[in-house]
Amino acid sequence: MKKWITFNEPMIVVWYSYGNAEFPPFVKDPLVSPFKVAHHIIQAHVKTYHFYQTEFKQSQQGGKKLY
């Protein structure tokens, strides 16, 4: 796998789902919930990144890029 992405537009998901409640699960808690959700998204990204680096990087020679 030469290119991969863990989350597409994470801040859109965070804000519209947990900040102003326009997307499911419709949680309107702009002072706390977006930060908790963003924290968990970052943790999931880090775990996925490290898994790829240790298990597949050498054989697939994939790269990384921030968008």
C-alpha positions in Angstrom: 0.0 0.0 0.0 1.8 3.1 -1.2 -0.8 5.6 0.1 -3.2 5.4 3.0 -5.4 7.7 5.1 -6.8 7.0 8.6 -9.4 9.7 8.8 -10.8 12.1 6.2 -11.4 15.6 7.5 -11.4 14.7 11.2 -12.1 18.2 12.4 -15.3 18.3 10.3 -16.5 15.1 11.9 -15.6 16.4 15.4 -17.2 19.8 15.1 -20.3 18.9 13.1 -21.1 15.8 15.2 -20.1 16.9 18.7 -19.8 20.7 18.6 -22.9 22.1 16.8 -24.8 18.7 16.4 -25.5 18.9 12.7 -24.3 15.3 12.0 -25.0 12.1 14.0 -24.8 11.5 16.9 -26.1 15.1 17.3 -24.2 15.9 20.5 -24.3 19.7 21.2 -21.5 20.2 23.7 -19.0 22.6 22.0 -16.9 23.1 25.2 -16.0 19.5 26.0 -17.0 16.8 23.6 -15.1 18.0 20.5 -11.9 17.9 22.4 -12.5 14.4 23.8 -13.4 13.1 20.3 -10.4 14.7 18.7 -8.2 13.2 21.3 -9.5 9.7 20.5 -9.2 10.3 16.7 -5.5 11.2 17.2 -4.9 8.2 19.4 -6.5 5.9 16.7 -4.4 7.5 14.0 -1.2 7.0 16.0 -1.9 3.4 16.6 -2.6 2.8 12.9 0.5 4.6 11.9 2.7 2.6 14.2 1.0 -0.6 13.2 1.8 0.2 9.5 5.3 1.2 10.3 6.1 -2.0 12.1 4.2 -4.5 10.0 4.1 -3.3 6.4 6.5 -0.3 5.8 9.5 -2.5 4.9 7.7 -4.8 2.5 5.4 -2.2 0.8 7.7 0.8 0.8 4.8 3.2 1.4 5.2 6.8 2.4 3.4 9.3 4.5 2.1 12.8 3.9 0.1 15.2 5.9 -2.8 16.9 4.2 
